Amino acid sequence: MLNKVLIMCTGNSCRSIIAEALINTYLSDVIAYSCGVNPSGKINPNAQKVLEQNNCWDNKYYSKDLDAILDIDFDLVVTVCDNAKETCPVFPKATKVIHIGFEDPDGKEFDAFVDTYNDIKTILLPKLKNNLQGDKMDDIIREVIPKNMSKLKINIDEFIELYNSGKAELLDIRADFEQKVWQLNFGLKIAANELPDNLDKLPKDKIIVVACPGSDRSNMARFYLASKGFDVRYLSDGLIELMGKLRGGKAKLINV
């Protein structure tokens, strides 16, 4: 889903237009709009010129007020001048508003517009990405840290019961060199750093129980897999304790 960002300044003729065009050109996961608190109704020719020279111009850009785009549900509002910051309206939902100010090139020579273009590209775009990525991380945290902590981890006895009933699958995330020293003859084996390239091998219809010798790596892997939509727990006792539990005749406790 694209993040919707609104750039605001006073006249919506220079800075906010340049910022809108740069964002739409260089940030593929963002769609930008712009407006002015007191729009001039026209775009400064030099603002259009610097965008055309950098292949960022689009005829859809025009000077407007907030009413023209008020029905859009914005994820972030950025004010790029002090006047817009002071007069920024209250939005229908609790939309995040940040201020990143730039000097107004209006009335100056073309070189000033080039400087503004470069400043917005090198300052605004990285800050915008950081703000949006921070918001995404907040959403991930809310999603992958369960309110019911029983969905976070699982002990050995609980795992054996679920595995034997066909409701769970073991995922051994040890590295290859660890696997060569001692192996399990059941469960899936995918090293932790290879998970992103092997998500298609994981079942969606079972609880995935992630395991390593202890629990440090498995807990991190659980977090990652939960963010990808899997029903996942980590084995709190670790593989060493699991093997101790299944030693000798107790190996019959698990159906393999």
URBELKA-V757207 format. One record per residue. SS is DSSP state (a for helix, b for strand, c for the rest). Layout:
# URBELKA-V757207
ss=SS
ss=SS
This chain:
# URBELKA-V757207
ss=c
ss=c
ss=b
ss=b
ss=b
ss=b
ss=b
ss=b
ss=b
ss=c
ss=c
ss=c
ss=c
ss=c
ss=a
ss=a
ss=a
ss=a
ss=a
ss=a
ss=a
ss=a
ss=a
ss=a
ss=a
ss=a
ss=c
ss=c
ss=c
ss=b
ss=b
ss=b
ss=b
ss=b
ss=b
ss=b
ss=c
ss=c
ss=c
ss=c
ss=c
ss=c
ss=c
ss=c
ss=a
ss=a
ss=a
ss=a
ss=a
ss=a
ss=a
ss=a
ss=a
ss=c
ss=c
ss=c
ss=c
ss=c
ss=c
ss=c
ss=c
ss=c
ss=c
ss=c
ss=c
ss=a
ss=a
ss=a
ss=a
ss=c
ss=c
ss=c
ss=c
ss=c
ss=c
ss=b
ss=b
ss=b
ss=b
ss=c
ss=c
ss=a
ss=a
ss=a
ss=a
ss=a
ss=a
ss=c
ss=c
ss=c
ss=c
ss=c
ss=c
ss=c
ss=c
ss=b
ss=b
ss=b
ss=b
ss=c
ss=c
ss=c
ss=c
ss=c
ss=c
ss=c
ss=c
ss=c
ss=c
ss=a
ss=a
ss=a
ss=a
ss=a
ss=a
ss=a
ss=a
ss=a
ss=a
ss=a
ss=a
ss=a
ss=a
ss=a
ss=a
ss=a
ss=a
ss=a
ss=a
ss=a
ss=a
ss=a
ss=a
ss=a
ss=a
ss=a
ss=a
ss=a
ss=a
ss=a
ss=a
ss=a
ss=a
ss=a
ss=c
ss=c
ss=c
ss=c
ss=a
ss=a
ss=a
ss=c
ss=b
ss=b
ss=c
ss=a
ss=a
ss=a
ss=a
ss=a
ss=a
ss=a
ss=a
ss=a
ss=c
ss=c
ss=c
ss=b
ss=b
ss=b
ss=b
ss=b
ss=c
ss=c
ss=c
ss=a
ss=a
ss=a
ss=a
ss=a
ss=a
ss=c
ss=c
ss=c
ss=c
ss=c
ss=c
ss=b
ss=b
ss=c
ss=c
ss=a
ss=a
ss=a
ss=a
ss=a
ss=a
ss=c
ss=a
ss=a
ss=a
ss=c
ss=c
ss=c
ss=c
ss=c
ss=b
ss=b
ss=b
ss=b
ss=b
ss=c
ss=c
ss=c
ss=c
ss=a
ss=a
ss=a
ss=a
ss=a
ss=a
ss=a
ss=a
ss=a
ss=a
ss=a
ss=a
ss=c
ss=c
ss=c
ss=c
ss=b
ss=b
ss=b
ss=b
ss=c
ss=c
ss=a
ss=a
ss=a
ss=a
ss=a
ss=a
ss=a
ss=a
ss=c
ss=c
ss=a
ss=a
ss=a
ss=a
ss=a
ss=a
ss=c
ss=c
ss=c
